[in-house]
Each structure stands twice: as C-alpha cells, then as structure tokens.
Amino acid sequence: MNQGDQKSETILDAALPVFVRHGFRKTSMADIARAAGMSRAALYLSFSSKEELFRAGSARAHARAMRKVEAALAGDGDVFSRIETAIAAFQRELIAPFAGSGDAAELFETNMALARNVTLAARAELVALLAQALTNAQATGAITLDALHATPADLAAIIVAATEGIKDAQVAGHDLLEDTRLFLRLLRKALSR
C-alpha cells in the first residue's frame, strides 16, 4: 500500500466513528480532519467533499464485506452454517457499525443516495453467492427445494430481502443477530431433508 492509500485508509478509519456519532448531515470535514489528526487542507487533498469521502468508505466496507462473505461460503460446515456465517459477516461489516447511532436511518439513507450502485452491486453479488451455495447443496442432496417450488436463486433473493427487513426492524429496537439466527433456523427447518 502506498502512502496515499495509507492516508486514505487512515481518513476512512477516522471518519466512520464521526459519522456514527454525529450523523451525515451534522458531520463536517473539520470534524473528520480532527479525528484523523490532520488539517482540513490535508483532508481535502485526499477527498474533495464529505460526499466523496462517505462514498469511498461505503465502497471499502462493501468490498471488505464481500470478501468475508465469499470466505464464509467457501468454508467448512453444512450449507446453513456457512450461510449463517456469511450473512453475519455481511451484517457485521455493513449494518452493525451504524446500529448504535441515533442517526442510523439517516446514515443508511445517505448510503443509498451516495453509493446506491455500490450497495446494489454488493447485494446482487450476495444473492449470486448464496444461490451458488444453495445450488451446490441441492445437487449433493443436502437440501431440497421441491416443496417450495423455488429455485436456489429465488431462495437466495428471499434470504437477502429478509435480512434487509431484519435490518430495518433492528433499527427499531430488535436484535439483529438474534433475529437473523431465528430466520436462518426457520430456513434450515424448511429445507432440511
């Protein structure tokens, strides 16, 4: 990693807790510069705006999350355990950092406004990876989708949609991890032979 990349990483690392604490609208570039231990002028050499910085942070977080999802799905264990680990990694990287913020809804809305394409691409990749894991499990006879009259891709899309709904409920006070585990236990029950 070159010096410019290290500087950008330092800034992005410093910016996340500032956004969590103050929300997007109330966070200033001066706040981020202070948290990163640099001048505003130095910050502006790396990121020309708060929006650019937020988008870069979102892109980095989504890329990290997808690497962890891929590793989880390629790991050991039955398909349900691997899916649970993959979904937990996705949530831990992309949802949990904002969960404690009083401005979580604003931060998620800002993400969709500034990094919609990044977010939607990651979701599509998540669906594809889950569909492949389910296809492989179905091919080996580990699961059956016959009673559901659904394809692995259909089921993968429902899993991702359900986790989105669980995320929204979590913002309203539900426990993200426990609600996700309950959903995945239901899934295991429905698909097990």
C-alpha positions as CSV (number, residue, x, y, z in Angstrom):
1,M,0.0,0.0,0.0
2,N,1.5,3.3,-1.0
3,Q,1.5,6.4,1.2
4,G,-1.6,7.9,-0.5
5,D,-3.5,4.7,0.1
6,Q,-2.4,4.6,3.7
7,K,-3.5,8.2,4.2
8,S,-6.9,7.5,2.6
9,E,-7.3,4.4,4.9
10,T,-6.5,6.5,7.9
11,I,-9.1,9.1,7.0
12,L,-11.8,6.5,6.3
13,D,-11.0,4.7,9.6
14,A,-11.3,8.1,11.4
15,A,-14.5,9.1,9.6
16,L,-16.6,6.2,10.4
17,P,-16.9,6.9,14.2
18,V,-17.5,10.5,13.5
19,F,-20.4,9.7,11.1
20,V,-21.8,7.3,13.7
21,R,-21.6,9.9,16.4
22,H,-23.0,12.9,14.6
23,G,-24.8,11.5,11.5
24,F,-24.0,12.5,8.0
25,R,-25.6,16.0,7.9
26,K,-24.1,17.2,11.2
27,T,-20.6,15.9,10.4
28,S,-18.2,18.4,8.9
29,M,-14.9,17.9,7.1
30,A,-13.3,19.7,10.0
31,D,-14.7,17.0,12.4
32,I,-13.2,14.3,10.2
33,A,-9.9,16.1,9.8
34,R,-9.6,16.5,13.6
35,A,-10.4,12.8,14.1
36,A,-7.8,11.8,11.5
37,G,-5.2,14.1,13.2
38,M,-4.7,16.3,10.1
39,S,-5.6,19.7,8.8
40,R,-8.7,20.3,6.7
41,A,-6.4,21.2,3.8
42,A,-4.6,17.9,4.1
43,L,-8.0,16.1,4.2
44,Y,-9.2,17.9,1.1
45,L,-6.1,16.7,-0.8
46,S,-7.5,13.1,-0.4
47,F,-11.2,13.8,-0.6
48,S,-12.8,16.8,-2.3
49,S,-16.0,16.5,-0.3
50,K,-17.8,14.8,2.5
51,E,-19.9,13.0,0.0
52,E,-16.9,11.6,-1.8
53,L,-15.4,10.5,1.5
54,F,-18.6,8.8,2.5
55,R,-18.9,7.0,-0.8
56,A,-15.3,5.8,-0.6
57,G,-16.0,4.5,2.9
58,S,-19.1,2.7,1.6
59,A,-17.2,1.1,-1.3
60,R,-14.4,0.0,1.1
61,A,-16.9,-1.5,3.6
62,H,-18.8,-3.3,0.8
63,A,-15.6,-4.8,-0.7
64,R,-14.5,-6.0,2.7
65,A,-17.9,-7.5,3.5
66,M,-18.0,-9.4,0.2
67,R,-14.5,-10.9,0.8
68,K,-15.7,-12.2,4.1
69,V,-18.9,-13.5,2.7
70,E,-17.0,-15.4,0.0
71,A,-14.7,-16.9,2.6
72,A,-17.6,-17.9,4.8
73,L,-19.4,-19.6,2.0
74,A,-16.2,-21.4,0.9
75,G,-15.6,-22.6,4.5
76,D,-16.4,-25.7,6.3
77,G,-19.8,-26.9,7.7
78,D,-23.2,-27.5,6.2
79,V,-24.7,-25.0,3.8
80,F,-26.9,-23.5,6.6
81,S,-23.9,-22.9,8.9
82,R,-22.0,-21.3,6.0
83,I,-24.9,-19.1,5.0
84,E,-25.4,-18.0,8.6
85,T,-21.7,-17.1,8.9
86,A,-21.8,-15.3,5.5
87,I,-24.9,-13.3,6.5
88,A,-23.4,-12.5,9.9
89,A,-20.2,-11.2,8.2
90,F,-22.3,-9.1,5.8
91,Q,-24.3,-7.6,8.7
92,R,-21.2,-7.1,10.9
93,E,-19.4,-5.2,8.2
94,L,-22.2,-3.1,6.8
95,I,-25.0,-2.8,9.4
96,A,-23.6,-3.2,12.8
97,P,-21.2,-0.2,12.6
98,F,-24.2,2.1,12.4
99,A,-26.5,0.2,14.7
100,G,-25.6,2.2,17.8
101,S,-26.0,5.5,16.1
102,G,-29.1,7.7,16.8
103,D,-28.7,8.6,13.2
104,A,-28.7,5.1,11.7
105,A,-31.7,5.6,9.5
106,E,-30.1,8.8,8.1
107,L,-26.8,7.1,7.5
108,F,-28.5,4.2,5.6
109,E,-30.5,6.7,3.6
110,T,-27.3,8.7,2.8
111,N,-25.6,5.5,1.7
112,M,-28.4,4.7,-0.7
113,A,-28.2,8.3,-2.0
114,L,-24.5,8.5,-2.4
115,A,-23.4,4.8,-3.0
116,R,-26.6,3.2,-4.3
117,N,-24.7,1.4,-7.2
118,V,-22.1,0.1,-4.7
119,T,-24.8,-1.2,-2.4
120,L,-26.9,-2.8,-5.1
121,A,-23.9,-4.4,-6.7
122,A,-22.9,-6.0,-3.4
123,R,-26.5,-7.2,-2.8
124,A,-26.6,-8.7,-6.2
125,E,-23.2,-10.4,-5.6
126,L,-24.6,-11.7,-2.2
127,V,-27.6,-13.2,-3.9
128,A,-25.5,-14.8,-6.6
129,L,-23.1,-16.3,-4.0
130,L,-25.9,-17.6,-1.8
131,A,-27.7,-19.1,-4.9
132,Q,-24.5,-20.9,-5.8
133,A,-24.1,-22.3,-2.3
134,L,-27.8,-23.5,-2.4
135,T,-27.4,-24.9,-5.9
136,N,-24.4,-26.9,-4.7
137,A,-26.2,-28.1,-1.6
138,Q,-29.2,-29.1,-3.7
139,A,-27.0,-31.0,-6.2
140,T,-25.5,-33.1,-3.4
141,G,-28.9,-33.8,-1.8
142,A,-28.1,-31.8,1.3
143,I,-31.3,-29.7,0.8
144,T,-34.5,-30.0,-1.2
145,L,-36.4,-27.1,-2.7
146,D,-39.1,-29.4,-4.2
147,A,-41.8,-28.5,-1.7
148,L,-41.1,-24.8,-2.1
149,H,-41.3,-24.8,-5.9
150,A,-38.5,-22.4,-6.0
151,T,-35.0,-22.2,-7.5
152,P,-31.8,-21.5,-5.5
153,A,-31.8,-18.0,-7.0
154,D,-35.3,-17.4,-5.8
155,L,-34.5,-18.5,-2.3
156,A,-31.2,-16.5,-2.2
157,A,-33.2,-13.4,-3.1
158,I,-35.7,-14.1,-0.3
159,I,-32.8,-14.6,2.2
160,V,-31.3,-11.2,1.2
161,A,-34.7,-9.5,1.3
162,A,-35.4,-11.0,4.7
163,T,-32.1,-9.8,6.1
164,E,-32.9,-6.3,4.8
165,G,-36.2,-6.4,6.7
166,I,-34.4,-7.7,9.8
167,K,-32.0,-4.7,9.5
168,D,-34.9,-2.3,9.4
169,A,-36.6,-3.9,12.4
170,Q,-33.2,-3.8,14.2
171,V,-33.1,0.0,13.8
172,A,-36.5,0.0,15.6
173,G,-35.0,-1.9,18.6
174,H,-34.9,-5.6,17.6
175,D,-31.7,-7.6,17.9
176,L,-30.1,-8.0,14.5
177,L,-28.1,-11.1,15.3
178,E,-30.8,-13.0,17.1
179,D,-33.5,-12.2,14.6
180,T,-31.2,-13.3,11.8
181,R,-30.4,-16.5,13.6
182,L,-34.2,-17.2,14.1
183,F,-34.8,-16.6,10.4
184,L,-32.0,-19.0,9.4
185,R,-33.3,-21.7,11.8
186,L,-36.6,-21.4,10.1
187,L,-34.8,-21.8,6.7
188,R,-32.9,-24.8,7.9
189,K,-36.1,-26.4,9.1
190,A,-37.9,-25.8,5.8
191,L,-35.1,-27.1,3.6
192,S,-33.6,-30.0,5.5
193,R,-34.4,-33.5,4.2
